């Protein structure tokens, strides 16, 4: 996110929307079960729905408020770097 912000044409809405797009997936339940048993990575919907609410910019960009499905209180947001 920080690297993207340095771009002249940066758009937080496009950044977060495209982040979600790259992880979207539609598959039969059987395939998703098989994938969960062999893939060490989290499913795409979790990569999006768990990670993005950690960004203040996400909440600001989409007007996420307490009570919304992707709301995460500021003190509960995980910041690694």
Number of C-alpha atoms within 10 A of each C-alpha: 11 6 7 12 12 9 9 7 8 13 13 17 14 11 15 18 13 12 14 16 13 10 13 14 10 7 8 7 9 9 11 13 11 10 14 13 9 8 9 8 10 11 15 15 14 13 15 19 13 12 13 20 21 20 17 14 15 19 19 12 14 11 11 16 13 11 8 9 10 17 17 21 13 12 7 9 15 12 7 4 3
